Amino acid sequence: MRRDKELKQTVVHLPRRTFVKGVGAALALSPLAQLLACGPDEGTETGGGTTGDGTWATGGTAAMAGNYADPFSSGIGTTCTLYKASTLGPCHAATVERKDISEGHGGLPVRLAFLIVNPQCQPVPGATLELWHTHPNGLYSGSDASNMCTSGDSAARAARWFRGIQTADANGRVDFDTCFPGWYRGRTIHIHFTVRVNGTEYLTSQLFFDDALNNEIISTQAVYGARGTKDTTNTSDNVLRQSGLTDALFQTRKMDDGALLAWKALVVHS
């Protein structure tokens, strides 16, 4: 597999430590910077329905035109509720510092945009956000992930696809370019993440997409639909239900180039 051009270094993290609430940790927080739009208001909100000719982009991140509007341009309000923790899962593995985590694989291109803030809605600059999710074929990567996560597939075990870590800027902003995740039996489509501050784990949890959007993408792109109809919805997903995650869905918008823009503010202890 070809490595991403933005690949900088391999970052190995130990298995999940006890969840740290941040008591006594010193954070250098600046006032929330004004969030300005970085382009015109492109695309149309999604929640199942497509727009224009109904065609989503294919071919992975190479198909992305970029210069997408800032989804946080109107701010995030003055009340920020802590995001709930959830299981790390058995598929965590060593990661790579980079923005594009696709390693050149095909699928629906996705820009994931995040703001990392504290309960006062102030940014947490310098926080790191680690993401990992499945390939469109439903497999995780990494020889150090549980064998059940890669199904023993040699290509999956040799790769680090759809894993990455980035550091938040002065506004708490972190972006990743990726492909829409695939599904596997017993789970709805999801993305894992861990937020760390000064190397200390502050939050490990999961994020989800609207089921109508999941179904539309699976039904319109062969790389996803070839696997058949997924057997688990957000409502029936045990991890989502048992974690008590009530605000765990990305907001999404279809871009003019057919890519998906998905965004979320992640609120962590300060």
Beta strands, then each sheet from edge to edge (+ up, - down):
strand 1: 10-11
strand 2: 44-45
strand 3: 95-96
strand 4: 109-117
strand 5: 128-132
strand 6: 163-167
strand 7: 173-179
strand 8: 190-197
strand 9: 200-208
strand 10: 251-254
strand 11: 260-267
sheet 1: 1+ 3-
sheet 2: 2+ 10- 11+ 4+ 7-
sheet 3: 6+ 5- 8+ 9-
end
